[in-house]
Amino acid sequence: MRIRQLLVPFLLLLTAGCASTRPGGYFEDDGPHDRVPVDISSIPDAVPRQEPLSTRGNNSYAVYGVRYQPLNTAQGYRERGVASWYGKKFHGRRTSSGEAYDMYAMTAAHKTLPLPSYVRVRNLSNGRSVVVRVNDRGPFLHNRLIDLSYAAAARIGIVGTGTGLVEVEGITAETPSTTTARAPAAASLISTAQAGTPPRLYLQAGAFANRDNAEALRNRLVKAKLLPVHVAPVQVDGQELFRVRLGPLDSVDASDQLARRVEAEGLPYPIVVVE
């Protein structure tokens, strides 16, 4: 789920968030059109070009009590997480940049990347990738990293599941053409074996400089039967931190359910980690 315009009353989003979902992970009043009017495989990737920043959607903003500061550039950006997609419910509505949302264009929504900017989104489960133009804000619910248009979701194979584990990489007009060249969907497909080790999905409930604090949280989660849980040490900028993680988990749905259970224990909503 996502917000079309930051000034739209949040009640619309909250009401949609309470709706039951159909198979495929999208809300019952969203999804694809009954008859798709275009051949999705013929839609080209977005082509990065130099553009001025939008006059809308690039200032600091807050949603659900969380403040976001948009980045000045997508160059150097790389992150893994969960991608979702949005369809006919928002088709034709204004995005945060003021442009109309076109579910049959290669576009996306992101919380902090500049509007507009370009990213390559790679499905870590099957190796498919697509280049999209970021022109909207969101998604703001369920630990999602990026919200893809229907066309982009179809290109990387997540329409049926509704979500997918992805890597998002910022690219610019100066990025070598070998990494931004357009290609048909079939050429973007890499077998699971070629794509490498399957991604692993975790929830991170906390990170501490003191191991005793990490173990205390782990014990609390174990007592609540929130499993599997472990403490994973890591070096960050020369400092040892102890991360409390649940997983690996079988699916995005499983992580969503477990995250809600963690929150129900009076703990902060855990963050998604994809490795």
Secondary structure as UniProt FT lines:
FT   TURN            6..7
FT   HELIX           10..17
FT   TURN            23..24
FT   TURN            28..29
FT   HELIX           40..42
FT   STRAND          61..63
FT   TURN            64..65
FT   STRAND          66..68
FT   TURN            75..76
FT   STRAND          78..86
FT   TURN            88..92
FT   TURN            96..97
FT   TURN            103..104
FT   STRAND          107..110
FT   STRAND          117..123
FT   TURN            124..126
FT   STRAND          129..136
FT   TURN            142..143
FT   STRAND          144..149
FT   HELIX           150..156
FT   TURN            159..161
FT   STRAND          163..171
FT   TURN            173..174
FT   HELIX           177..179
FT   HELIX           185..188
FT   HELIX           192..195
FT   STRAND          201..208
FT   HELIX           211..223
FT   TURN            224..225
FT   STRAND          229..236
FT   TURN            237..238
FT   STRAND          239..249
FT   HELIX           252..264
FT   TURN            265..266
FT   STRAND          271..274
//
